[in-house]
Amino acid sequence: MNKKILISLSVIAVVAAIAVGGTIAYFNDTETSTGNTFTAGTLNLKVGDNDPTDWNFQVGGIKPGDSGSKEVVLQNTGSI
């Protein structure tokens, strides 16, 4: 009886190992890309003429259901 259980567990382990190995191979790929260049730079966004970390605007007299819009102009002063 113990020999049958041991053989069954061994077969299950082998089948599981094959399934896991096949799955890993299915989701694994390697590609080579040539002729590419990478550069670094800075991204510095300005909101209008204001400091980008401190931009306030006032909204008053609004009620539920009201809507409105405000145009915000972003300017990149960085090197990107």
MDAnalysis code that builds the backbone (N, CA, C; Angstrom):
import MDAnalysis as mda
import numpy as np

u = mda.Universe.empty(240, n_residues=80, atom_resindex=np.repeat(np.arange(80), 3), trajectory=True)
u.add_TopologyAttr("name", ["N", "CA", "C"] * 80)
u.add_TopologyAttr("resid", np.arange(1, 81))
u.add_TopologyAttr("resname", ["MET", "ASN", "LYS", "LYS", "ILE", "LEU", "ILE", "SER", "LEU", "SER", "VAL", "ILE", "ALA", "VAL", "VAL", "ALA", "ALA", "ILE", "ALA", "VAL", "GLY", "GLY", "THR", "ILE", "ALA", "TYR", "PHE", "ASN", "ASP", "THR", "GLU", "THR", "SER", "THR", "GLY", "ASN", "THR", "PHE", "THR", "ALA", "GLY", "THR", "LEU", "ASN", "LEU", "LYS", "VAL", "GLY", "ASP", "ASN", "ASP", "PRO", "THR", "ASP", "TRP", "ASN", "PHE", "GLN", "VAL", "GLY", "GLY", "ILE", "LYS", "PRO", "GLY", "ASP", "SER", "GLY", "SER", "LYS", "GLU", "VAL", "VAL", "LEU", "GLN", "ASN", "THR", "GLY", "SER", "ILE"])
u.atoms.positions = np.array([
    [0.818, -1.191, 0.000],
    [0.000, 0.000, 0.000],
    [0.861, 1.253, 0.000],
    [1.918, 1.268, 0.813],
    [2.789, 2.433, 0.876],
    [3.521, 2.665, -0.439],
    [3.844, 1.583, -1.145],
    [4.543, 1.702, -2.416],
    [3.647, 2.381, -3.453],
    [2.342, 2.076, -3.455],
    [1.405, 2.699, -4.386],
    [1.277, 4.199, -4.106],
    [1.230, 4.563, -2.843],
    [1.135, 5.976, -2.469],
    [2.398, 6.717, -2.889],
    [3.558, 6.111, -2.668],
    [4.830, 6.723, -3.034],
    [4.925, 6.915, -4.548],
    [4.507, 5.930, -5.315],
    [4.529, 6.040, -6.777],
    [3.554, 7.121, -7.239],
    [2.369, 7.172, -6.642],
    [1.376, 8.186, -7.008],
    [1.893, 9.588, -6.729],
    [2.491, 9.780, -5.555],
    [3.041, 11.093, -5.214],
    [4.191, 11.473, -6.141],
    [5.005, 10.504, -6.522],
    [6.109, 10.769, -7.447],
    [5.591, 11.196, -8.812],
    [4.565, 10.520, -9.302],
    [3.979, 10.874, -10.598],
    [3.376, 12.276, -10.540],
    [2.680, 12.584, -9.462],
    [2.089, 13.918, -9.301],
    [3.183, 14.982, -9.272],
    [4.284, 14.715, -8.569],
    [5.390, 15.672, -8.496],
    [6.022, 15.896, -9.860],
    [6.211, 14.847, -10.635],
    [6.805, 14.980, -11.970],
    [5.883, 15.772, -12.889],
    [4.589, 15.471, -12.862],
    [3.631, 16.196, -13.700],
    [3.588, 17.672, -13.302],
    [3.609, 17.958, -12.004],
    [3.602, 19.347, -11.540],
    [4.869, 20.072, -11.982],
    [6.020, 19.415, -11.897],
    [7.282, 20.034, -12.316],
    [7.270, 20.343, -13.807],
    [6.732, 19.442, -14.605],
    [6.649, 19.681, -16.050],
    [5.698, 20.843, -16.346],
    [4.579, 20.898, -15.645],
    [3.613, 21.980, -15.858],
    [4.210, 23.333, -15.483],
    [4.892, 23.401, -14.345],
    [5.512, 24.658, -13.906],
    [6.619, 25.057, -14.867],
    [7.447, 24.115, -15.268],
    [8.526, 24.411, -16.212],
    [7.995, 24.903, -17.543],
    [6.937, 24.302, -18.021],
    [6.326, 24.743, -19.275],
    [5.736, 26.129, -19.169],
    [5.136, 26.445, -18.038],
    [4.564, 27.771, -17.834],
    [5.650, 28.829, -17.785],
    [6.734, 28.552, -17.086],
    [7.835, 29.509, -17.001],
    [8.426, 29.744, -18.388],
    [8.600, 28.701, -19.174],
    [9.143, 28.847, -20.521],
    [8.177, 29.626, -21.414],
    [6.900, 29.474, -21.211],
    [5.910, 30.165, -22.024],
    [5.942, 31.671, -21.784],
    [6.193, 32.102, -20.548],
    [6.194, 33.518, -20.204],
    [7.588, 34.134, -20.192],
    [8.573, 33.475, -20.729],
    [9.939, 33.970, -20.706],
    [10.392, 34.246, -22.133],
    [11.014, 35.413, -22.364],
    [11.486, 35.763, -23.692],
    [12.643, 36.739, -23.556],
    [13.559, 36.690, -24.493],
    [14.698, 37.604, -24.508],
    [14.815, 38.195, -25.903],
    [14.947, 39.505, -25.970],
    [15.110, 40.198, -27.243],
    [16.314, 41.120, -27.154],
    [16.949, 41.372, -28.289],
    [18.079, 42.288, -28.356],
    [17.672, 43.490, -29.195],
    [17.944, 44.672, -28.672],
    [17.624, 45.903, -29.375],
    [18.901, 46.713, -29.522],
    [19.216, 47.114, -30.741],
    [20.459, 47.852, -30.978],
    [20.155, 49.233, -31.541],
    [21.138, 50.109, -31.444],
    [21.010, 51.447, -32.011],
    [20.162, 52.393, -31.191],
    [19.976, 52.140, -29.927],
    [19.174, 53.007, -29.069],
    [20.074, 53.894, -28.229],
    [19.591, 55.070, -27.903],
    [20.315, 55.957, -26.997],
    [19.370, 56.383, -25.882],
    [19.926, 56.553, -24.720],
    [19.167, 57.007, -23.565],
    [19.780, 58.307, -23.074],
    [18.940, 59.267, -22.774],
    [19.419, 60.528, -22.222],
    [18.595, 60.863, -20.991],
    [19.191, 61.636, -20.131],
    [18.504, 62.083, -18.918],
    [18.321, 63.591, -18.997],
    [17.311, 64.068, -18.353],
    [17.053, 65.501, -18.338],
    [16.185, 65.847, -17.148],
    [15.702, 67.066, -17.156],
    [14.855, 67.528, -16.057],
    [13.490, 67.924, -16.603],
    [12.480, 67.706, -15.808],
    [11.125, 68.131, -16.125],
    [10.718, 69.115, -15.046],
    [10.536, 70.373, -15.417],
    [10.183, 71.416, -14.466],
    [8.956, 72.133, -15.009],
    [7.794, 71.821, -14.468],
    [6.551, 72.414, -14.942],
    [6.228, 73.670, -14.159],
    [5.921, 74.747, -14.885],
    [5.473, 75.990, -14.267],
    [4.007, 76.187, -14.614],
    [3.236, 76.655, -13.653],
    [1.831, 76.971, -13.870],
    [1.750, 78.475, -14.071],
    [1.562, 78.893, -15.319],
    [1.544, 80.322, -15.615],
    [2.868, 80.950, -15.225],
    [2.807, 82.053, -14.484],
    [4.022, 82.710, -13.995],
    [4.251, 82.419, -12.521],
    [3.547, 81.445, -11.986],
    [3.611, 81.165, -10.550],
    [4.612, 80.065, -10.238],
    [4.974, 80.009, -8.971],
    [5.796, 78.918, -8.464],
    [4.981, 77.629, -8.582],
    [5.536, 76.565, -9.161],
    [4.746, 75.352, -9.373],
    [4.308, 74.652, -8.093],
    [4.902, 75.006, -6.956],
    [4.498, 74.364, -5.707],
    [3.452, 75.171, -4.953],
    [3.108, 76.375, -5.438],
    [2.171, 77.235, -4.724],
    [1.289, 77.951, -5.740],
    [0.145, 77.360, -6.069],
    [-0.773, 77.968, -7.028],
    [-2.166, 77.921, -6.441],
    [-2.698, 79.077, -6.093],
    [-4.010, 79.159, -5.450],
    [-4.990, 79.884, -6.359],
    [-6.246, 79.531, -6.256],
    [-7.305, 80.259, -6.928],
    [-8.524, 80.217, -6.027],
    [-9.364, 81.245, -6.144],
    [-10.532, 81.383, -5.284],
    [-11.787, 80.957, -6.036],
    [-12.638, 80.220, -5.353],
    [-13.925, 79.810, -5.893],
    [-14.966, 80.166, -4.849],
    [-16.002, 80.872, -5.259],
    [-17.025, 81.243, -4.297],
    [-18.409, 81.236, -4.928],
    [-19.413, 81.159, -4.099],
    [-20.799, 81.229, -4.546],
    [-21.239, 80.048, -5.396],
    [-20.671, 78.884, -5.151],
    [-21.096, 77.725, -5.932],
    [-22.110, 76.913, -5.139],
    [-23.006, 76.278, -5.870],
    [-24.038, 75.450, -5.261],
    [-23.974, 74.061, -5.879],
    [-24.572, 73.058, -5.236],
    [-24.600, 71.722, -5.830],
    [-25.211, 71.766, -7.228],
    [-24.542, 71.139, -8.168],
    [-25.011, 71.117, -9.550],
    [-24.356, 72.165, -10.428],
    [-23.715, 73.182, -9.830],
    [-23.006, 74.186, -10.616],
    [-21.756, 73.570, -11.234],
    [-21.314, 74.139, -12.316],
    [-20.070, 73.690, -12.934],
    [-19.333, 74.894, -13.491],
    [-18.099, 74.696, -13.805],
    [-17.287, 75.766, -14.364],
    [-16.002, 75.195, -14.907],
    [-15.214, 76.055, -15.474],
    [-13.930, 75.603, -15.995],
    [-12.889, 76.692, -15.794],
    [-11.667, 76.293, -15.760],
    [-10.536, 77.214, -15.609],
    [-9.408, 76.677, -16.461],
    [-8.842, 77.506, -17.297],
    [-7.721, 77.090, -18.127],
    [-6.437, 77.212, -17.325],
    [-5.677, 76.147, -17.329],
    [-4.389, 76.128, -16.645],
    [-3.320, 75.924, -17.709],
    [-2.369, 76.837, -17.765],
    [-1.294, 76.754, -18.746],
    [-0.054, 76.216, -18.057],
    [0.434, 75.075, -18.540],
    [1.658, 74.482, -18.014],
    [2.792, 74.759, -18.981],
    [3.942, 75.132, -18.433],
    [5.120, 75.385, -19.253],
    [6.277, 74.587, -18.687],
    [6.938, 73.824, -19.546],
    [8.105, 73.061, -19.123],
    [9.331, 73.944, -19.271],
    [9.985, 74.238, -18.154],
    [11.215, 75.026, -18.196],
    [12.430, 74.134, -18.017],
    [12.235, 72.837, -18.076],
    [13.336, 71.884, -17.948],
    [13.975, 71.601, -19.296],
    [14.762, 70.556, -19.340],
    [15.514, 70.234, -20.556],
    [14.891, 69.110, -21.378],
    [13.788, 68.570, -20.935],
    [13.149, 67.476, -21.681],
    [12.177, 68.063, -22.678],
])
